[in-house]
């Protein structure tokens, strides 16, 4: 149950970090969608490990195979199955924690829930699972692109080092031009150096990713429990290491008066209803307003560090856990395409719900 998302555009992911493969089954994708394999691979390449010295050095090509649902370059309307075979498992790197609970990992909670756990790289709780989401999200992005919807995420903060500019001041096409995944060259280099210094210390650091979806028309979303922003929040909080989500003015909006925060309406030259400001983040009453949808996602520091930490084993005995293996000192650079993919999955599902209602 916990591995499925979406009501119409429905995805189910499978596989473990050190198992034979990971993958995704997509049900509900419309027929005759252009299936751009090169674009899907590009998105997977943006998430894959081993891209630079500030990411894990695990070497995975993350090439995918299409098992079903595609014929002559187009979707058939039947379930699409994609699989990514694991190539660079080093399970022996985790034998020392087979009976140990690593601080800030899911070891203890998985053991309590299931009575066992795959300790090799975290098994199902590993961020490797997100490659399957990125593959599915790339298909969703192809549908959205045909509708004029564009999604861009970028790293806006690493530790206390923050990019203060609004997304409107940035050239978001530059995000993937550097290893830090920040569209400001100067700040990107500072972020890279910050993460690299943290890596050399054997420690880790967290930060913030911002995301903006442009071109979403008014009317996507549902009232009450399936609000658009609620689903975006759920999608973001389902990503490994995410600790917070806010949209529009977010927490900063709490310090404003209503007279300052309210977005006044007007009609533009094309007869379209618009708002003079966009503190609402493009969502009113849980439904898209036609303005840019923008939000922030907070990520904690990577839980695995190369510094000894106190913990307990499954018998409750006090132990010392030593970090081993290959891990990201900061998850943010590789999380950018994951945020984009999850945003696309939410939006395409609401688009298809809207079509059913029409």
Secondary structure as UniProt FT lines:
FT   TURN            2..3
FT   STRAND          4..5
FT   STRAND          10..15
FT   TURN            17..18
FT   STRAND          21..27
FT   TURN            31..32
FT   HELIX           37..47
FT   TURN            53..54
FT   STRAND          65..68
FT   STRAND          70..71
FT   TURN            72..73
FT   STRAND          74..75
FT   STRAND          80..85
FT   HELIX           91..97
FT   TURN            98..99
FT   TURN            103..104
FT   HELIX           107..114
FT   HELIX           120..125
FT   HELIX           127..129
FT   HELIX           130..146
FT   TURN            147..148
FT   STRAND          150..158
FT   TURN            159..160
FT   STRAND          161..162
FT   HELIX           167..169
FT   HELIX           172..177
FT   TURN            179..180
FT   HELIX           185..200
FT   TURN            201..202
FT   STRAND          207..214
FT   TURN            218..219
FT   HELIX           224..226
FT   HELIX           228..237
FT   TURN            240..241
FT   STRAND          242..247
FT   TURN            248..249
FT   HELIX           250..255
FT   HELIX           258..261
FT   STRAND          265..267
FT   TURN            269..270
FT   STRAND          273..275
FT   TURN            279..282
FT   STRAND          283..284
FT   TURN            285..286
FT   STRAND          287..288
FT   STRAND          293..299
FT   STRAND          309..313
FT   TURN            314..315
FT   STRAND          318..321
FT   HELIX           332..357
//
